[in-house]
Amino acid sequence: MRGYLKKRKERLYAWAVVIFIFSLGGTLLGMAQWRRAHLDHYDDWEKSIHEAVEMGEEETLITLIASDDLGDLLSSQRAGWVLEPSLLEEGNKHLSGEVPYRYAREISCDLPRVAIVVDDVGYNAAMARKLAKIPIPLTWAIIPGLKGTRPCSKVADEANIPYMVHMPMQATGDKKEGRWYDLSWIVSGQSEAAVQKAVARALEELPDAVGMNNHRGSLSTMDEALMVPFVKALGERRLGFIDSRTIRGSVAYKTARHHGVPAAYNSVFIDHYNDEKFMKEQLDRLVMLAKRHGWAVGICHIRSGTLKMLAQLDVAQFGGVRFVTVPELFSCLGRP
């Protein structure tokens, strides 16, 4: 009888293990499908956001931001994506040579650095003038090719604020000959000459840019064959690059570093939700990452709610870090 009960117990245990394994597999598969579905949703959501910005439909923009359900995905998983150990090790290596950036104050590099980039400048010069009044270190990312591109860069120049080219690049959902494809300056399949021409064209509009970061570009930044001529074009002009990290598989940062281009990457999207509490929590996360790794870059956007939050921000409340512009960040990374 005891032998029978022992065998029965062993069989039940074996079945429990099998059921657990199958359940775990199903759970992991479901999570993968959920993640893919949500990333696809993010591409559609991102397009709607940019359309609302372009049309000046602020109420639509706020609704899109407030109703989206990807905050946790972007603020936790995406932040984790960019913190791969190999990239962190590479990112903290010192760059060789002098980095002759405009606007770079002589600052002490003894503290961890926090750099905030404000994306999507170029649609509205009035918003740019409001942004210019915010008395904390910021770096603007101005989209080339818009009616407000030059007026916004003029505002930045007059206020002595550094800016980058927010280079439009192809996203994964952009179909060839579609509207968003046509608006992209860097697209898959371009020749090296075409990439060089796009970079030169952007800098004709924004000649005082201190570097570039990608506008959208989830497809382009995964394409190493495309990123090599792009970062080389920046290197030839002694410009830096910030990888916005709009997709996990981006090779842009790694490619830039490999070719000796001063580079950093986005760790936190600050204003994914148009909610002051959320944005402050993201800033806390950004500071924490800077303290952990020596530096961190966060991206926000030129929106009314974001400008209000930045205007009220007292950077002195964050002890143990220094808020810097992107040129100052590169300058510190370049020191021995």
C-alpha positions as CSV (number, residue, x, y, z in Angstrom):
1,M,0.0,0.0,0.0
2,R,2.8,2.4,0.9
3,G,4.5,1.6,-2.4
4,Y,1.3,2.4,-4.3
5,L,0.9,5.7,-2.5
6,K,4.5,6.6,-3.1
7,K,4.2,6.0,-6.9
8,R,0.9,7.9,-7.0
9,K,2.6,10.8,-5.3
10,E,5.5,10.7,-7.7
11,R,3.0,10.7,-10.7
12,L,1.1,13.6,-9.3
13,Y,4.3,15.5,-8.8
14,A,5.5,14.8,-12.3
15,W,2.1,16.0,-13.7
16,A,2.4,19.2,-11.6
17,V,5.8,19.9,-13.1
18,V,4.5,19.4,-16.6
19,I,1.5,21.6,-16.0
20,F,3.7,24.3,-14.5
21,I,6.1,24.2,-17.5
22,F,3.2,24.5,-20.0
23,S,1.6,27.3,-17.9
24,L,4.9,29.2,-17.8
25,G,5.4,28.8,-21.6
26,G,1.9,30.1,-22.2
27,T,2.4,33.0,-19.9
28,L,5.7,34.0,-21.6
29,L,4.1,33.6,-25.1
30,G,1.2,35.8,-24.0
31,M,3.6,38.4,-22.6
32,A,5.5,38.5,-25.9
33,Q,2.3,38.9,-27.9
34,W,1.1,41.6,-25.6
35,R,4.4,43.5,-25.9
36,R,4.4,43.2,-29.7
37,A,0.8,44.4,-29.9
38,H,1.5,47.3,-27.6
39,L,4.6,48.4,-29.6
40,D,2.6,48.3,-32.8
41,H,0.0,50.4,-30.9
42,Y,2.8,52.8,-29.9
43,D,3.8,53.3,-33.6
44,D,0.2,54.3,-34.4
45,W,0.0,56.4,-31.3
46,E,3.2,58.2,-32.1
47,K,2.0,59.1,-35.6
48,S,-1.2,60.6,-34.1
49,I,0.9,62.6,-31.7
50,H,3.0,64.1,-34.4
51,E,0.0,64.8,-36.6
52,A,-1.7,66.7,-33.7
53,V,1.5,68.7,-33.1
54,E,1.8,69.6,-36.7
55,M,-1.8,70.7,-37.0
56,G,-1.6,72.6,-33.7
57,E,-4.4,70.6,-32.2
58,E,-3.3,70.8,-28.6
59,E,-6.6,69.4,-27.1
60,T,-6.2,66.3,-29.4
61,L,-2.6,66.0,-28.3
62,I,-3.5,66.1,-24.6
63,T,-6.3,63.5,-25.1
64,L,-3.9,61.2,-26.9
65,I,-1.3,61.5,-24.2
66,A,-3.7,61.1,-21.3
67,S,-5.5,58.1,-22.7
68,D,-2.6,56.1,-23.8
69,D,-1.8,53.0,-21.8
70,L,1.9,52.6,-22.5
71,G,3.3,54.7,-19.7
72,D,4.6,51.8,-17.7
73,L,6.0,50.1,-20.8
74,L,7.9,53.1,-21.9
75,S,9.1,54.4,-18.5
76,S,10.3,51.0,-17.2
77,Q,11.0,48.6,-20.1
78,R,12.3,51.2,-22.5
79,A,14.5,52.7,-19.8
80,G,15.8,49.2,-19.1
81,W,16.5,48.6,-22.8
82,V,19.0,51.4,-22.9
83,L,20.9,50.3,-19.8
84,E,22.6,47.2,-21.3
85,P,25.9,46.6,-19.5
86,S,28.0,46.6,-22.6
87,L,26.6,50.0,-23.6
88,L,27.0,51.5,-20.2
89,E,30.7,50.4,-20.2
90,E,31.2,51.9,-23.6
91,G,29.3,55.0,-22.8
92,N,31.5,55.8,-19.8
93,K,34.7,55.5,-21.6
94,H,36.4,58.8,-22.2
95,L,36.4,60.3,-25.7
96,S,39.7,61.3,-27.1
97,G,40.6,64.8,-28.1
98,E,39.0,68.2,-27.5
99,V,35.3,68.7,-28.0
100,P,34.9,72.3,-29.4
101,Y,31.2,72.8,-28.7
102,R,29.6,76.2,-28.5
103,Y,27.7,77.0,-25.3
104,A,29.8,74.6,-23.2
105,R,30.6,76.3,-19.9
106,E,33.7,75.4,-18.0
107,I,32.0,73.2,-15.4
108,S,33.2,70.7,-12.9
109,C,32.7,67.1,-13.9
110,D,33.0,65.7,-10.5
111,L,29.2,65.2,-10.1
112,P,26.9,62.9,-12.2
113,R,25.4,64.8,-15.1
114,V,21.8,65.1,-16.1
115,A,20.9,66.5,-19.5
116,I,17.4,67.3,-20.7
117,V,16.6,67.5,-24.4
118,V,13.4,69.2,-25.6
119,D,12.2,67.5,-28.8
120,D,9.9,68.7,-31.6
121,V,10.9,72.4,-31.5
122,G,10.2,74.1,-34.9
123,Y,6.5,74.1,-35.2
124,N,5.8,77.3,-33.2
125,A,8.1,80.2,-32.5
126,A,5.8,81.5,-29.8
127,M,6.2,78.3,-27.9
128,A,10.0,78.5,-28.4
129,R,10.0,82.0,-26.9
130,K,8.2,80.6,-23.8
131,L,10.7,77.8,-23.6
132,A,13.6,80.2,-23.8
133,K,12.5,81.9,-20.6
134,I,12.9,78.7,-18.5
135,P,16.1,79.2,-16.5
136,I,17.5,75.7,-16.3
137,P,20.1,74.0,-18.6
138,L,18.2,72.6,-21.6
139,T,19.1,71.6,-25.1
140,W,16.6,72.0,-27.9
141,A,16.1,69.5,-30.7
142,I,14.7,71.5,-33.7
143,I,13.1,69.7,-36.7
144,P,14.4,70.9,-40.0
145,G,12.2,71.7,-43.0
146,L,9.4,73.4,-41.1
147,K,8.1,77.0,-41.4
148,G,9.2,77.6,-37.8
149,T,12.6,76.0,-38.1
150,R,14.6,79.1,-38.7
151,P,12.6,81.4,-36.4
152,C,13.0,78.9,-33.5
153,S,16.7,78.6,-34.1
154,K,16.9,82.4,-34.0
155,V,15.2,82.4,-30.6
156,A,17.7,79.8,-29.4
157,D,20.7,81.8,-30.7
158,E,19.5,85.0,-29.1
159,A,19.0,83.3,-25.8
160,N,22.4,81.5,-26.1
161,I,20.6,78.1,-25.9
162,P,22.3,75.1,-27.6
163,Y,20.2,73.2,-30.1
164,M,20.5,70.0,-32.1
165,V,19.0,69.0,-35.4
166,H,16.0,66.7,-34.6
167,M,16.6,64.6,-37.7
168,P,13.5,63.0,-39.2
169,M,14.1,59.3,-39.8
170,Q,12.0,56.4,-41.0
171,A,10.0,54.4,-38.4
172,T,9.0,50.8,-38.6
173,G,5.4,51.4,-39.7
174,D,6.3,53.9,-42.4
175,K,5.4,52.6,-45.9
176,K,7.4,53.6,-48.9
177,E,5.8,56.6,-50.6
178,G,3.5,57.1,-47.6
179,R,3.2,60.5,-45.9
180,W,5.5,59.7,-43.0
181,Y,8.1,58.1,-45.3
182,D,8.0,61.3,-47.4
183,L,8.6,63.4,-44.3
184,S,11.7,61.3,-43.3
185,W,15.1,62.6,-44.3
186,I,17.0,59.4,-43.5
187,V,15.4,56.2,-44.9
188,S,16.4,52.7,-45.4
189,G,18.2,52.0,-48.7
190,Q,19.7,55.4,-49.1
191,S,23.2,55.7,-50.5
192,E,26.0,57.2,-48.6
193,A,25.8,60.3,-50.9
194,A,22.1,60.7,-50.2
195,V,22.7,60.5,-46.4
196,Q,25.5,63.1,-46.7
197,K,23.2,65.3,-48.7
198,A,20.4,65.0,-46.1
199,V,22.8,65.9,-43.2
200,A,24.2,68.9,-45.2
201,R,20.8,70.1,-46.1
202,A,19.6,70.1,-42.4
203,L,22.7,72.0,-41.3
204,E,22.2,74.6,-44.0
205,E,19.0,75.5,-42.1
206,L,20.5,75.0,-38.7
207,P,24.2,75.9,-39.0
208,D,24.8,76.4,-35.3
209,A,23.6,73.0,-34.3
210,V,25.8,71.2,-31.8
211,G,24.7,67.7,-33.0
212,M,21.7,65.6,-34.0
213,N,19.2,63.3,-32.5
214,N,16.7,61.1,-34.3
215,H,13.1,62.2,-34.8
216,R,11.1,59.0,-34.8
217,G,13.5,56.6,-36.7
218,S,12.7,53.2,-35.1
219,L,13.5,51.6,-38.5
220,S,16.5,53.8,-39.5
221,T,18.3,53.5,-36.2
222,M,18.2,49.7,-36.4
223,D,19.9,49.8,-39.9
224,E,23.7,49.7,-39.3
225,A,24.4,50.2,-43.0
226,L,22.4,53.4,-42.9
227,M,23.8,54.6,-39.5
228,V,27.5,54.2,-40.6
229,P,27.4,57.0,-43.2
230,F,25.1,59.1,-41.0
231,V,27.5,59.1,-38.0
232,K,30.5,59.6,-40.3
233,A,28.8,62.7,-41.7
234,L,28.5,64.0,-38.2
235,G,32.1,63.1,-37.3
236,E,33.4,65.0,-40.3
237,R,31.7,68.1,-39.0
238,R,32.7,67.5,-35.3
239,L,29.1,67.1,-34.2
240,G,27.7,64.8,-31.6
241,F,24.7,62.4,-31.5
242,I,22.0,61.6,-29.0
243,D,20.2,58.3,-29.8
244,S,16.6,58.9,-28.9
245,R,16.2,55.2,-28.4
246,T,12.7,54.9,-30.0
247,I,13.3,51.2,-30.3
248,R,15.2,48.5,-28.4
249,G,17.2,47.3,-31.4
250,S,18.8,50.7,-32.2
251,V,22.4,50.4,-33.2
252,A,22.9,54.2,-33.6
253,Y,24.6,54.9,-30.3
254,K,27.0,52.0,-30.6
255,T,27.8,52.9,-34.3
256,A,28.5,56.5,-33.3
257,R,30.9,55.5,-30.6
258,H,32.6,52.9,-32.8
259,H,33.4,55.7,-35.3
260,G,34.6,58.1,-32.7
261,V,31.6,60.4,-32.7
262,P,30.7,61.9,-29.3
263,A,27.4,60.2,-28.3
264,A,24.9,59.5,-25.6
265,Y,21.5,58.0,-25.5
266,N,18.1,58.7,-24.0
267,S,17.2,56.9,-20.8
268,V,13.9,58.4,-19.9
269,F,10.9,59.8,-21.8
270,I,9.9,62.5,-19.3
271,D,6.5,63.6,-20.5
272,H,4.9,60.5,-22.0
273,Y,1.8,61.4,-20.0
274,N,0.7,65.0,-19.7
275,D,0.6,64.7,-15.9
276,E,2.8,66.7,-13.6
277,K,3.1,64.0,-11.0
278,F,4.2,61.5,-13.7
279,M,6.7,63.9,-15.1
280,K,8.3,64.6,-11.7
281,E,8.5,60.8,-11.1
282,Q,10.3,60.4,-14.4
283,L,12.7,63.2,-13.4
284,D,13.4,61.4,-10.2
285,R,14.1,58.3,-12.2
286,L,16.4,60.2,-14.5
287,V,18.4,61.6,-11.6
288,M,18.7,58.1,-10.1
289,L,20.1,56.7,-13.3
290,A,22.6,59.6,-13.5
291,K,23.8,58.8,-10.0
292,R,24.1,55.1,-10.8
293,H,25.9,55.5,-14.1
294,G,27.6,58.9,-14.0
295,W,25.3,60.6,-16.6
296,A,21.8,60.3,-18.0
297,V,19.8,62.0,-20.8
298,G,16.1,62.5,-20.6
299,I,13.8,63.6,-23.4
300,C,10.7,65.7,-23.2
301,H,8.6,67.7,-25.7
302,I,7.6,71.3,-26.4
303,R,4.1,71.1,-25.0
304,S,2.2,73.5,-22.7
305,G,2.1,71.0,-19.7
306,T,5.8,70.2,-20.0
307,L,6.8,73.9,-20.2
308,K,4.8,74.6,-17.1
309,M,6.5,71.8,-15.2
310,L,10.0,72.8,-16.4
311,A,9.3,76.5,-15.5
312,Q,8.5,75.4,-11.9
313,L,11.4,73.0,-11.6
314,D,14.0,73.8,-9.0
315,V,17.0,71.7,-10.0
316,A,18.7,72.5,-6.7
317,Q,16.3,70.1,-5.1
318,F,18.2,67.2,-6.7
319,G,21.3,66.9,-4.6
320,G,24.4,65.1,-5.8
321,V,23.9,65.8,-9.6
322,R,24.6,68.6,-12.0
323,F,22.1,69.6,-14.7
324,V,24.0,70.3,-17.9
325,T,23.4,71.0,-21.6
326,V,24.3,68.3,-24.2
327,P,27.5,70.2,-25.2
328,E,28.5,70.2,-21.5
329,L,27.8,66.5,-21.2
330,F,29.9,65.7,-24.2
331,S,32.6,68.0,-22.8
332,C,32.7,66.1,-19.6
333,L,32.7,62.7,-21.3
334,G,35.7,63.9,-23.4
335,R,37.9,64.8,-20.4
336,P,40.7,62.5,-19.2
